[in-house]
Amino acid sequence: MPLLSLKKQDTAVADTGAVSQSEVASITESLYKQNLELAVKNKTLSLLRKLYQISILVLDPPSLAKQLTSALVSDLELEYAVVFDVDEKNNELDPLAFTGSGSFTQKAGAHMSSFLSASIDIDDNRMLSSLLGLKQPTVLDGGMYTLWGTVIDEAVIGTIITTGGIKDSIIVPLMIDGVLFGVLVFGMNRQYADMIEYEREAIGNYANVIAVALDKAIAYKKIGSLNSELGTANEKLKGLDKLKTEFLSLAAHQLRSPLTAIKGYTSMLLEGSYGVIDKGPRDIVDRVYQSSIHLAMVIEDLLNVSKIEQGGMQYIMTPFDIRKTTQEIANDLSITAQKKGLTFTFTANTEKQCVVFGDMEKIRQVILNLIDNSIKYTPTGSVAVNVDLHENGEKKVTVSIKDTGIGVSEEYKKSVFEKFERGEGGKLNTTGSGLGLYLAKQIVEAHKGKIWLESEGKGKGATFFIEFKELKPGDSAPTPTIPPPAQSTQTTVPAQKI
């Protein structure tokens, strides 16, 4: 091969070698950047996962903030991290948790307590106020001096910054739905500008996780505090309710004796025990007598409520024919219905005895109350009382009282059996105490029965139902001697105007 050709070949090889080294350097640099970015991403994901786990396991705000700042200092190799709560009322930052690295804590020494407890007045620092308004991670101009310069000696802060190698302090607003409620501040031993772009973006992700975690913890604490306050208030209300019940019981007992005398003497006057009374005075005495009867019923209701709420209601349980009892009450109240011009009927789907086990007098009072209410709240039309013996797995007796009266709205249905509830009907009947239906419900349920109301709405009438299990032969209750029922199963009083 000619010498010239050999030289040309050597030159070509040399040129090829020079190009390969440049490409290798470029590839190496690119790989280094990619590996660095991948390492940062892995570190970021690992830290985010840790922050999420902490947020799930810890609900106390100070404890949560402490664990979150500790994770940041450890995993990001920070010199310090602090979470502040924004006190809107006093316009200041209150520290929830402060975590320093080992070297920071050592250098701060006795001044660590100031970092842990010192509140920062936002009004005293316009620059701080403007930084919070930026609502994004920002290098804190003036660094630690801006936050703690007024509460910690500046010489001490300078020593910590210098010996700790703190290059930059970053302030990060913590926000939920655009509302600032906290601030994260941390100090680094390198400058913010030297961080790669992904690291700077990651700070926002950390802040979002911390914001959500703290918001949840603060809300949980508020709910716990409210529950505690509600519990205390509820105990106080129970105490007041007990005092009220005791007062009603005492007042009712004190009223009963003089009222008995009033009833007795007015009754004797009306019967002529003290001579004949002229019509005018007699009408007045009769009104006093009727009012005393009504007041006696109210007092009896109050006493019964007191007994129920104090657990002192006594029930004399015996078997009795509820069909016969209901018919007797219906016959007695038919006169009242007749005076109002109402059509009043009693029906039963059986002529057999409908025996239930319970306190006959108290259940009698329930039925009387329900029928009396229907008559009172029915200006025109009819009241129908029915006793139904039916079997659906077991025999049950249902007493229903249906009227064409003022009806009950859907809203009032929810509270009709509550104590002192007089609802819409109170405008029509102002003499009611609001205790009748409450007592009826308590008595019926004490007998393991059911009571309910059906109505299509105001002005469309209402039907009240009470239901008891029928006592069958062989049941544990003794079988009483019950007189046979009346032959007629229907009593009708035609409408009559007075």
C-alpha positions in Angstrom: 0.0 0.0 0.0 1.4 3.5 -0.8 2.6 5.6 2.0 0.0 8.3 1.2 -2.9 5.9 1.4 -1.7 4.7 4.8 -1.6 8.2 6.2 -5.1 8.9 4.9 -6.4 5.8 6.6 -4.7 6.7 9.9 -6.2 10.1 9.8 -9.7 8.7 9.2 -9.4 6.4 12.2 -8.2 9.2 14.3 -11.2 11.4 13.2 -13.6 8.5 13.9 -12.2 8.1 17.4 -12.6 11.8 18.3 -16.3 11.7 17.3 -17.0 8.6 19.3 -15.6 10.1 22.5 -17.8 13.2 22.2 -20.9 11.1 21.7 -20.0 8.9 24.7 -19.7 12.1 26.8 -23.0 13.4 25.7 -24.7 10.0 26.3 -23.1 9.8 29.7 -24.3 13.3 30.7 -27.8 12.5 29.4 -27.9 9.2 31.4 -26.7 11.0 34.5 -29.5 13.5 34.3 -32.1 10.8 33.6 -30.8 8.8 36.6 -30.8 11.8 38.8 -34.3 12.7 37.8 -35.5 9.1 38.2 -33.9 9.0 41.7 -35.6 12.3 42.6 -39.0 10.9 41.3 -38.5 7.7 43.3 -37.6 9.7 46.4 -40.6 11.9 45.9 -43.1 9.1 45.4 -41.7 7.3 48.5 -42.1 10.5 50.6 -45.6 11.1 49.3 -46.6 7.5 50.2 -45.2 8.0 53.6 -47.1 11.3 54.1 -50.3 9.6 53.0 -49.8 6.8 55.5 -49.2 9.3 58.3 -52.3 11.2 57.3 -54.4 8.0 57.5 -53.0 6.8 60.9 -52.9 10.1 62.8 -55.8 12.5 63.5 -54.6 14.7 66.2 -53.4 18.0 64.4 -50.2 18.7 66.5 -49.2 15.0 66.4 -49.9 14.8 62.7 -48.0 18.0 62.0 -45.0 16.7 64.0 -44.9 13.4 62.1 -45.2 15.1 58.7 -42.4 17.6 59.4 -40.2 14.8 60.8 -40.7 12.9 57.5 -39.8 16.0 55.5 -36.6 16.7 57.4 -35.5 13.0 57.3 -36.3 12.2 53.7 -35.4 15.5 52.1 -32.4 16.1 54.4 -33.7 19.5 55.5 -32.3 21.5 58.4 -35.8 22.3 59.8 -39.4 22.2 58.9 -42.3 23.9 60.6 -46.1 23.9 60.1 -48.0 26.9 61.2 -51.8 27.3 61.8 -53.3 30.6 60.5 -55.1 32.3 63.3 -57.5 34.6 61.4 -58.9 36.3 64.5 -55.5 37.6 65.7 -53.9 37.5 62.2 -50.9 35.5 63.3 -49.1 32.2 62.6 -49.2 29.7 65.5 -46.8 26.8 65.3 -48.4 23.4 65.3 -45.1 21.5 65.0 -41.4 22.3 64.6 -38.8 19.7 63.6 -35.1 20.4 63.4 -32.2 18.2 62.2 -29.8 16.9 64.7 -27.3 19.6 64.1 -30.0 22.4 64.0 -31.4 21.2 67.4 -27.9 21.1 68.8 -27.1 24.7 67.6 -30.4 26.1 68.7 -30.0 24.7 72.2 -32.2 26.5 74.8 -33.8 28.5 72.0 -35.6 25.5 70.6 -38.6 26.2 72.9 -39.0 29.6 71.2 -39.2 27.9 67.8 -41.8 25.5 69.2 -44.1 28.1 70.8 -43.5 31.5 69.2 -46.5 33.0 67.3 -45.7 35.2 64.3 -47.6 38.4 63.9 -48.4 38.8 60.2 -49.3 42.5 60.5 -45.8 43.2 61.8 -44.3 42.0 58.5 -45.6 43.4 55.2 -43.3 41.1 53.3 -44.6 38.0 55.0 -48.2 39.1 54.3 -47.4 39.6 50.6 -45.7 36.2 50.4 -48.8 34.5 51.8 -50.8 36.3 49.1 -48.7 34.6 46.4 -50.3 31.3 47.3 -47.3 29.3 46.0 -43.9 28.0 47.2 -41.5 31.0 47.5 -38.0 31.7 48.8 -38.5 33.6 52.1 -36.5 36.8 51.6 -34.7 37.4 54.9 -35.1 33.7 55.7 -35.4 32.9 59.3 -35.1 36.5 60.4 -38.4 37.3 58.7 -40.2 34.8 60.9 -38.4 34.7 64.2 -36.4 37.9 64.2 -38.7 39.5 66.8 -38.9 36.6 69.2 -35.4 35.2 69.0 -32.1 37.1 69.3 -30.9 37.9 65.8 -27.3 36.9 66.7 -28.5 33.4 67.7 -30.4 33.1 64.4 -27.3 34.2 62.5 -25.2 31.6 64.2 -27.7 28.9 63.4 -27.8 29.9 59.7 -24.0 30.1 59.4 -23.0 27.0 61.3 -25.9 25.0 60.0 -25.3 26.0 56.4 -28.9 27.0 55.8 -28.9 28.5 52.3 -32.6 29.1 51.7 -35.9 29.0 53.6 -39.0 28.2 51.6 -42.5 29.3 52.6 -45.4 27.2 51.3 -49.0 28.2 51.8 -51.4 25.4 52.8 -54.7 25.8 51.1 -58.1 24.1 50.7 -60.5 25.3 48.0 -58.5 28.5 47.7 -58.6 29.3 51.4 -55.4 29.7 53.3 -55.5 27.9 56.7 -51.8 27.0 57.3 -48.2 27.6 56.3 -45.3 25.2 55.8 -41.8 26.6 56.1 -38.5 24.6 55.7 -34.8 25.4 55.6 -32.4 23.8 53.1 -28.6 23.5 53.1 -28.7 24.3 49.3 -30.3 27.0 47.2 -33.8 26.7 45.8 -32.5 27.8 42.4 -30.2 24.8 42.2 -33.0 22.3 42.6 -34.1 20.6 39.4 -37.5 21.4 38.1 -39.1 18.2 39.3 -37.9 18.8 42.8 -39.5 22.3 42.9 -42.8 20.8 41.5 -42.7 18.1 44.2 -42.9 20.8 46.9 -46.4 21.7 45.8 -47.4 18.0 45.9 -46.0 17.7 49.5 -48.0 20.8 50.4 -51.2 19.4 48.9 -50.9 16.2 50.9 -50.1 18.0 54.1 -53.0 20.5 53.6 -55.6 17.7 53.0 -54.3 15.7 56.0 -54.3 18.7 58.4 -57.7 19.9 57.1 -59.2 16.4 57.8 -57.5 16.3 61.3 -58.7 19.8 62.2 -62.2 18.9 61.1 -62.1 15.7 63.0 -61.0 17.5 66.1 -63.8 20.1 65.7 -66.3 17.3 65.4 -65.0 15.6 68.5 -65.1 18.9 70.4 -68.7 19.5 69.2 -69.7 16.0 70.1 -68.2 16.5 73.6 -70.0 19.8 74.0 -73.3 18.2 72.7 -72.8 15.3 75.2 -72.3 17.8 78.0 -75.3 19.8 76.9 -77.4 16.6 76.6 -76.5 15.6 80.1 -77.6 19.1 81.3 -80.8 18.8 79.4 -81.5 15.4 80.9 -80.9 16.9 84.3 -83.3 19.8 83.5 -85.8 17.4 82.1 -85.7 15.4 85.3 -86.1 18.5 87.4 -89.0 19.5 85.2 -90.7 16.1 85.6 -90.2 16.2 89.3 -91.6 19.7 89.5 -94.7 18.7 87.4 -95.2 15.7 89.7 -95.0 17.8 92.8 -97.2 20.6 91.4 -99.8 18.1 90.2 -99.9 16.4 93.6 -100.3 19.8 95.3 -103.1 20.8 93.0 -105.0 17.5 93.3 -106.2 18.0 96.9 -107.8 21.5 96.6 -109.2 20.5 93.2 -110.9 17.4 94.8 -112.5 19.8 97.2 -113.7 22.1 94.4 -115.2 19.2 92.5 -116.8 17.8 95.6 -118.5 21.0 96.8 -119.6 22.1 93.3 -121.1 18.6 92.7 -123.0 18.9 96.0 -124.3 22.3 95.1 -125.5 21.0 91.7 -127.2 18.1 93.4 -129.0 20.4 95.8 -127.3 19.3 99.0 -127.3 22.9 100.1 -130.6 23.9 98.7 -132.1 24.7 95.3 -129.9 27.1 93.2 -131.5 29.5 90.7 -130.7 28.9 87.0 -128.2 31.8 86.6 -125.9 30.8 89.6 -126.4 27.1 88.7 -125.0 27.6 85.2 -122.0 29.3 86.7 -121.5 26.5 89.3 -121.8 24.0 86.5 -119.1 25.7 84.5 -116.8 25.6 87.5 -117.6 21.9 87.9 -116.9 21.1 84.3 -113.7 23.1 84.4 -112.6 21.3 87.5 -113.2 17.9 85.8 -111.0 19.1 82.8 -108.3 20.3 85.1 -108.4 17.0 87.0 -107.8 15.2 83.7 -104.8 17.4 82.9 -103.4 16.8 86.4 -103.9 13.1 86.0 -102.0 13.2 82.6 -99.1 15.2 84.2 -98.9 12.6 87.0 -98.9 9.7 84.5 -96.1 11.4 82.4 -94.1 11.9 85.6 -94.6 8.2 86.5 -93.6 7.0 83.0 -90.4 9.2 82.9 -89.4 8.2 86.4 -90.0 4.5 85.7 -92.8 4.4 88.3 -95.8 3.6 86.2 -97.5 0.5 87.5 -99.6 -1.8 85.3 -102.2 -4.2 86.7 -102.1 -6.9 84.1 -105.2 -9.1 83.6 -107.0 -10.7 80.6 -109.9 -8.7 79.4 -112.2 -8.4 76.3 -111.0 -5.4 74.4 -114.0 -5.6 72.0 -116.5 -5.3 74.9 -114.4 -2.5 76.5 -114.3 -0.5 73.2 -118.0 -0.9 72.6 -118.8 0.4 76.1 -116.6 3.4 75.6 -118.2 4.0 72.1 -121.7 3.8 73.6 -120.8 6.4 76.3 -119.2 8.8 73.8 -121.9 8.5 71.2 -123.9 11.1 73.1 -121.1 13.6 72.7 -121.0 12.9 69.0 -124.8 13.3 68.7 -124.6 16.7 70.3 -122.2 17.8 67.6 -124.4 16.4 64.9 -121.9 13.7 63.9 -122.7 10.2 62.6 -121.1 7.8 65.0 -120.8 4.1 64.5 -119.2 1.1 66.2 -118.6 -2.1 64.3 -116.7 -5.4 64.9 -115.9 -8.1 62.4 -116.4 -10.8 65.0 -118.9 -11.5 67.8 -116.2 -13.5 69.6 -114.4 -12.3 72.6 -111.2 -10.5 71.7 -109.1 -11.2 74.8 -105.8 -9.3 75.4 -103.6 -9.3 78.4 -103.0 -5.9 80.0 -104.0 -3.1 82.3 -107.7 -2.7 81.4 -108.1 0.7 82.9 -105.1 2.2 81.2 -106.0 0.7 77.8 -109.5 1.9 78.3 -108.2 5.4 78.9 -106.2 5.2 75.6 -109.2 4.2 73.6 -111.4 6.8 75.3 -108.8 9.5 74.5 -108.5 8.5 70.8 -112.3 8.4 70.3 -112.7 11.7 72.2 -110.0 13.3 70.1 -111.7 12.2 66.8 -115.0 13.8 68.0 -113.3 17.0 69.1 -111.4 17.4 65.8 -114.3 16.5 63.5 -116.5 19.6 63.0 -118.9 17.8 60.6 -119.2 14.3 59.2 -118.7 11.0 61.0 -116.6 9.0 63.4 -116.3 5.2 63.0 -114.9 2.9 65.6 -114.0 -0.6 64.6 -112.6 -3.7 66.3 -110.9 -6.2 63.9 -109.7 -9.7 64.9 -107.3 -10.9 62.2 -104.6 -13.5 61.8 -101.3 -13.0 60.1 -99.1 -15.7 61.6 -100.6 -15.0 65.0 -104.0 -13.6 66.0 -104.0 -9.8 66.7 -106.8 -7.4 67.6 -106.9 -3.9 66.0 -109.0 -1.1 67.2 -109.4 1.7 64.7 -111.0 5.2 65.0 -111.7 6.8 61.7 -113.0 10.3 61.3 -113.8 12.9 58.6 -112.2 15.7 60.6 -109.4 18.2 60.0 -106.8 15.5 59.0 -103.1 15.5 59.6 -100.3 16.9 57.4 -97.3 14.9 56.5 -95.1 17.2 58.6 -97.3 16.9 61.7 -97.4 13.1 61.4 -93.8 12.9 62.5 -94.5 14.6 65.9 -98.1 13.8 66.6 -97.1 11.3 69.4 -94.6 13.6 71.0 -95.0 15.2 74.4 -96.9 18.5 74.6 -97.4 18.4 70.9 -100.8 19.9 69.9 -100.0 20.6 66.3 -102.5 22.0 63.9 -105.4 20.8 66.0 -104.5 23.2 68.8 -106.1 26.0 66.9 -109.4 24.1 66.8 -109.3 22.7 70.3 -107.5 25.0 72.7 -108.3 23.0 75.8 -105.9 20.1 75.1 -102.8 19.5 77.1 -100.8 17.9 74.3 -100.2 14.8 76.5 -103.0 12.4 75.5 -101.3 10.9 72.4 -97.9 10.8 74.1 -99.4 8.8 77.0 -101.3 6.6 74.6 -98.1 5.7 72.8 -96.2 5.0 76.0 -99.0 2.8 77.4 -99.6 0.8 74.2 -95.9 0.2 73.7 -95.6 -0.9 77.4 -98.1 -3.6 76.5 -95.9 -4.6 73.5 -98.6 -3.2 71.2 -98.5 -0.8 68.3 -100.1 2.6 67.7 -100.1 4.5 64.5 -101.8 7.1 62.4 -102.9 7.3 58.8 -104.2 10.4 57.0 -104.3 11.6 53.5 -103.6 15.2 54.6 -105.1 18.3 56.0 -108.9 18.4 55.7 -109.1 14.7 54.7 -109.7 13.0 58.0 -107.5 10.7 60.0 -107.5 7.1 61.3 -105.8 6.1 64.5 -104.9 2.4 65.1 -103.9 0.4 68.2 -103.0 -3.3 67.9 -102.4 -6.0 70.5 -101.7 -9.7 70.4 -104.8 -11.7 71.2 -104.5 -14.0 74.3 -105.1 -17.6 73.2 -106.2 -20.5 75.5 -103.1 -22.1 77.0 -101.1 -18.8 77.1 -99.3 -18.1 80.4 -101.9 -15.5 81.5 -104.9 -16.8 83.4 -108.2 -17.2 81.6 -110.8 -14.9 83.1 -114.6 -15.3 83.3 -115.8 -12.8 80.7 -119.5 -12.0 80.2 -120.8 -12.7 76.7 -120.6 -9.8 74.3 -123.7 -7.8 73.3 -125.8 -9.2 70.5 -125.6 -6.1 68.3 -122.4 -5.5 66.5 -123.2 -2.0 65.3 -124.5 1.1 67.0 -125.6 4.0 64.8 -126.4 7.5 65.9 -127.8 9.5 63.0 -126.5 13.0 62.3 -128.5 15.5 64.3 -128.2 19.2 64.6 -128.6 20.9 68.0 
